[in-house]
């Protein structure tokens, strides 16, 4: 099997995540940060940080049991810094172990990466119909750019902490 034929990103099922609410009580993740320029990370930096997180997770044996349930969340606390969270099943030695707690409304969108502000606006409108307001956002990109092209969709899940 060549690298071109290997599955990189598992096939995404939007119905599993769309319009769902999750309550997490110290859900385990490992975290990395990276610099951005007006919310735009350098592609080589993303690859470096995600590879580091994935390697630490796999070496520790704390990988999510089902890769379709694994989450790689991105959060931008500022225009010049991004945080990356990889879900794990327990503490990973040597990693920045964090737990996320709270209630998170999830909604699936499909479109280009630069449409995220538009999707956040749509999410805010959706939350308003439920009498809720987001205090923070985390984004899971279902596919890398190569797989988005392969599958014909660029799905992302917006997790709004409410």
N, C-alpha and C positions, 0 to 999 in steps of 0.2 A: 504494500500500500504506500503510495507516495504522500508527501505532506499535503499536496493539493486535495487529496481525497479524504484525509482525516477530518473527523468532525472537530471543529474548533469550539463553537458555541452550540449547546443543545437547542433543538427546536423549541421555540417559545410558545406557550399556550396562554394567550391573553385572557381568556375567560377565567383562568385560575386566579388571576390577580386583580382584574378590573372591578372597580366599585366594591371593594372589600375593606373591612376594618380589622386591624390587628392590634392586639394589646400585648406589648412586650414588657416583660419584667426582667430587666438586666440581661437581655438577649446577648449572647457572647459574639463579639467581633474582634478582629485585630485591625489596627489602624496605622495608616501612614499619611504623611502630608507631602504636598509638593507645591512649588511656586507656580503661579499662573500670571498671565498678563491680561488684565481685564476679563477674567474668567476663562481665558483660553490657555490650556496647558500645552506644553510641548509634547507632541506625540511620543518622542523617545522617552520622555520622563514618565508618561503613563505606563508604557510597556515595562520600564525598569521597576517602578513601584508595584505594579500588579504582579509581576514575576516574583519579586521579593516576598510579597504577602503569600502568594500561592505556594512558593517553595517552603516557606516557614510552616504553613498549614499542613502541607503534605508530609514534610519531614517529622512533624509532631504527631501525626496520626489523628489529628482533630478535624478532619475534613467533614463537611456536611455529608450525611449518608446518601442523599439523592442530589446529584448535581443540578437537577431542575429546580430544587428548592434553595440552592445556594444563592446568596445575595452579595453583590459587589456594589456598594452604595457610594455615591459621590455627594459631597456637601461642600459648598463654597461659603465659608464664613466671611470672606472678603473678595474683592476683585483680584487680589494678588496671592491668594492661598486657597488650595483645595484639600479636602480631607477624603481619604479613601478608606472604606470599611469593608472587610471581607468576613462574612459570617462563618463561624466555626462552632464546634460542639463542646469546647471547653478551653481552658487556659493553654496558651501556646508559649512554651519557654522562649525567652529572648525577644518576644514580640510586645508591642504596645497593646495589651489586652484591655478592652473597654466593654462596657455593657450598655445597651440602649434600652431605655425604659420609657413607657408612655403609650398613648393611643395614636395609631397611625392610620389615616385614611389613604387607601391606594387607588390609583386610577391609571389606566394604561393609555399611552399615546403612541402614535407612529408619525415620524417625520424627521427632518434633518436636525442635527444637533443644535444649530443656531435658532431653532424654533422653541427652545426651552422656555424663554420668557413668555411667549404666547401660550404655551401649555400651562405654565404656572398661573397665568391670568384665568384660563379656562377652569383650572382646578379651584381657584379662589371663588369663582362664580358657582361652581358645583357645590363647594362647601357652604356657601352662603344660603343655598336652597335648603340645607340641612341645619341651618342655624349654627354653623361651626366656623371657626377661623383658624388658619394655620399659624403656628408659632415658629415653624422651621420646615425645611424641605430636604429630603434625601432623594437621590435619583439612581435607579438601577437601569443601566443600559443592557438590554437583553442580548444584543449582538455587537461584536466588534465591527468596524467598517467593512471588512471583507465578507463577513457572514451576513450583514445587512444586505449587501449587494447580492449574495448567493440566494438568500431567502426572499428578497424583494420587499422587505419591510424593515424599518428601523425602529423597532419597539423600544419603549422605555416605560418604566413604572415610576410615577411620582408618588412618594410616600410623604404625606403632609402630616406633621406632628400637630395634633389638635388638642 
